[in-house]
């Protein structure tokens, strides 16, 4: 997922997160940050973070829209 350059300093590997799929907005899926990709997208002013789900479910599909909330430790 893309994280704004303004907020990337608040995101770190192994940080807990919650993912909400656009198709299921009331379902908060537990997740965590796998890694921060050390490259920025200058055009979008973002840095990519890899986020992994802690649970598997058949409703989670590739390329489905989602929002991620990063949780404080």
C-alpha positions as CSV (number, residue, x, y, z in Angstrom):
1,X,0.0,0.0,0.0
2,X,1.1,3.6,-0.5
3,X,1.8,5.8,2.5
4,X,2.2,9.5,2.3
5,X,5.8,10.7,2.7
6,X,4.5,13.0,5.5
7,X,3.5,9.9,7.6
8,X,6.1,7.3,6.7
9,X,8.1,8.1,9.8
10,X,5.2,6.7,11.9
11,X,5.2,3.3,10.1
12,X,7.6,0.5,10.9
13,X,8.0,-3.2,10.3
14,X,6.0,-5.5,12.7
15,X,3.6,-2.7,13.5
16,X,0.0,-3.8,14.0
17,X,-2.6,-2.5,11.6
18,X,-6.2,-3.0,10.7
19,X,-7.4,-3.4,7.1
20,X,-10.9,-2.6,5.9
21,X,-11.8,-3.8,2.5
22,X,-14.0,-1.5,0.4
23,X,-16.4,-4.3,-0.2
24,X,-16.8,-5.1,3.5
25,X,-16.2,-1.7,5.3
26,X,-17.5,-2.9,8.7
27,X,-15.0,-5.8,8.8
28,X,-11.7,-4.9,10.5
29,X,-9.1,-7.5,9.5
30,X,-6.0,-7.7,11.8
31,X,-2.8,-7.2,9.9
32,X,0.8,-6.1,10.4
33,X,3.5,-4.2,8.5
34,X,5.9,-6.7,6.8
35,X,8.3,-4.1,5.4
36,X,8.8,-0.6,4.1
37,X,10.1,-0.5,0.5
38,X,13.1,1.8,0.4
39,X,11.9,3.7,-2.7
40,X,9.6,6.7,-3.0
41,X,7.2,7.6,-5.8
42,X,8.0,11.3,-6.5
43,X,4.9,11.8,-8.6
44,X,2.5,10.6,-5.8
45,X,4.7,11.7,-2.9
46,X,4.3,8.2,-1.4
47,X,6.4,5.3,0.0
48,X,5.2,1.7,-0.3
49,X,4.6,-0.4,2.8
50,X,3.9,-4.1,2.6
51,X,1.1,-5.2,4.9
52,X,0.2,-8.8,5.6
53,X,-3.0,-10.2,6.9
54,X,-3.0,-12.2,10.2
55,X,-6.0,-14.2,9.2
56,X,-7.0,-15.9,5.9
57,X,-10.4,-15.6,4.5
58,X,-11.9,-16.3,1.0
59,X,-13.4,-12.8,0.9
60,X,-9.9,-11.3,0.6
61,X,-9.2,-11.1,-3.1
62,X,-6.2,-9.9,-5.1
63,X,-6.4,-6.2,-6.2
64,X,-9.5,-5.5,-4.0
65,X,-9.6,-1.9,-2.7
66,X,-8.7,-1.4,1.0
67,X,-7.9,1.1,3.6
68,X,-5.2,0.5,6.3
69,X,-5.1,2.0,9.7
70,X,-1.7,1.7,11.4
71,X,-2.0,1.2,15.2
72,X,0.2,2.7,17.9
73,X,2.3,0.3,19.8
